Amino acid sequence: MKSLYALAFSLLASGAAAQDIGLKMPEIGQGSYATYKVGKATYTHVFAGKSGKYFVYDVVPGDDPEGMEGRSRYFRDGNGQTVKWVTAGGDTVTFTPHNCQRTVGACEFTEEGVSEGEPYKTRMIRTNTPTSKGFDFEQVGFGPDGKEYRLMGGSVELDDYGLMRRATVRNAEAKTKFKLVKAVIR
């Protein structure tokens, strides 16, 4: 579950217009970045370029886009759907076919990785409902016995690129607010 909260954060760096909640990855140039206040912490999302057919962005604690300590890496398709996450500790989490963060309506995916040293594979369903400023979402996971568990939900406000302006995410542990502090698009 610890990795799911980190995943929730990673999924929020994104956007919408009426029925389009995609992150416009092809329009955001290498070296662009967005800094977010997350509760009392600050994180910077740095668009690092492409690797094959995927867009790469890094998340680093703090407000320095050049910072390296604690940096994790995400691989996304052109619509902003994450397919792979490499944590700051070097673990890899995959999402098949992708994490459904930018799909309108209900979307099913599988998350597979390692959490606290133990491999896991979880089937999930994420439902995104567009709003006038972005989208609302709910995400559930299914245990080995098939039982459904509510993992998180919330609302996200997007800018013209699909970057998150602000968001509120609720999970079993807490309600967390995210706010865009600075964006540099190149």
N, C-alpha and C positions, 0 to 999 in steps of 0.2 A: 504494500500500500504506500510505502514511503516514496517509491519511484512514481506512483500515480500522481502525487501532489506536485512533484517536479515536472512531470509531463503536463499537468494542467497549466503550469506557468508557461512552459514552452509553447503550448498550443495557442496562447493568447496573443502573440505578437502578429496580428493580422487585420481584414476589412470588408465593406459592403455598400451596395446601392440597390435599393428595392429588393430584387431577387438575386443579386450578385453579392455573395459574401466572400468571394475569393480574394486572396492576397495577390496583387498584380506583380508577381516576381519578375517577369521580363522587363518591366518598366523601372525597376529599382536597381540602380547601378552598383557595381562593385565599389566598396568603400563607404557606401551609405550606412547610416546607423540611426538607431532610435534608443533613447534612454528612458527608462520607466522607473517610477517610484512604486514599489510593491510593499505595502504596509510601511514599515520604517526603513526598509532596505532599498537599494538602487541596483538596477541591472541594465546593461547595454547590449542591444542586439545589433550585431555587425554583419552586413551582407558581404560575404567573402568571395562571391563569384560563382562559377559553375564547376561541377565535376561530372563529366559525361552529360547525361540528360537532366541531371538534378541541379537545383540551385542550392548553394551552401550558405548557411548563416551560423554565426557563433553567438553564444550568450556568455557574457562575462560579468561577474559581480562588480559593482561600482559604476562610475560614470566615465571611465577611460576606455575608449574604443580600442586602444592599443594594449590594454591589460591582458595578461596571459594567465595569471593564477586563477584557478577555478573555472576556466573556459570549457564550455561544452559545445558540441557541433551537431547541427541538424541538416538533414538532406531533404529538400522539398521538391515537389513537382511544380509546374508552372502556375498552378492555381493556389499554391501555398499549403498543400497537404503534405504532412511529414511522412516519409517512408522509413527513415532511419535516424536514430539519435545516438551519438557517442557521448557518454557522460564525462564529466571532468575527471572521474576516476578510471576512465578507459573502458567501462562496460558498454556494450552495444545493445540497444533496444530496437526492434524492427516492428513495423506496422504493415500488415498485409490486408488489402492492397495499399492502404494508406490510413492515416489516423482520423479521417472523416471530419476534420475540424472545419473545412470549408465547403461541405456538401449540404445543400438545402434539403431538409426533410430527414427521415431516418436513414442511417447508413451503418452497416455492420463491418467490423474489422477485427483482426486478431493482433494483439500485442504480445511480443515474445522477447524475453530478455533474462536478466539476472537481477535479483533484488536481495540485498543482504547476503550475498554469496550463494543463493539458491536460484536455479533456473525456474522460470515460470512461462506459461502460455495462457492467455486470457482472451476469451471471446467478449467483445464489447459492442454496444449499440449506442451511437451518438445521434441525437436529434437536434437539428438546428432550425430555428424558426426565424426568418427575416423580420426585422422591425424597420421603422422609418429611419433609424440611425445606425443599424447594424444587425445584431441577431441575439436571440435568447437561445440557450442550449441546456440540455440534460444529457447525462451520460451514465449508462449502467454497464456493469460487468457481470459475468456469469461464473459462479464457482464450479469446481470439478463435479459437483452433484447437480449442476444445471440451475441452481437457485440464483435468482436475480438480485444484485446489490446495487443500490444507488451510489455512484461514486462522486459525482459533482453536478452542479448546475450553475447557471448565472446568466449575466447579460454582458454584451460587448458592444461598444460604440466604435465605429470605424471612420477613417478618413478616406480621401479619394483614392489612395493607393491600396486600401484595405488594411493599413496599419491600425492597430488598436489605439484609440484615443484614451479610452478609459474602460474599465471593466470591474465587475463584481463577481467573484467566484465563491460558491458555497460548497463545502464538503462536510464530512462527518466531524472534522476537527475544528473548522473555523470558517469565517467569512473573510475573504481577502479582497482588498481594493487595489486596482492597478491604475496608474495615471501616466500618460505620456508627458515627459518633462522637456524633451528636446528631440527633434528629428532633423537629420541632414540627409537629403536625397541628392545623389549625384547622377 
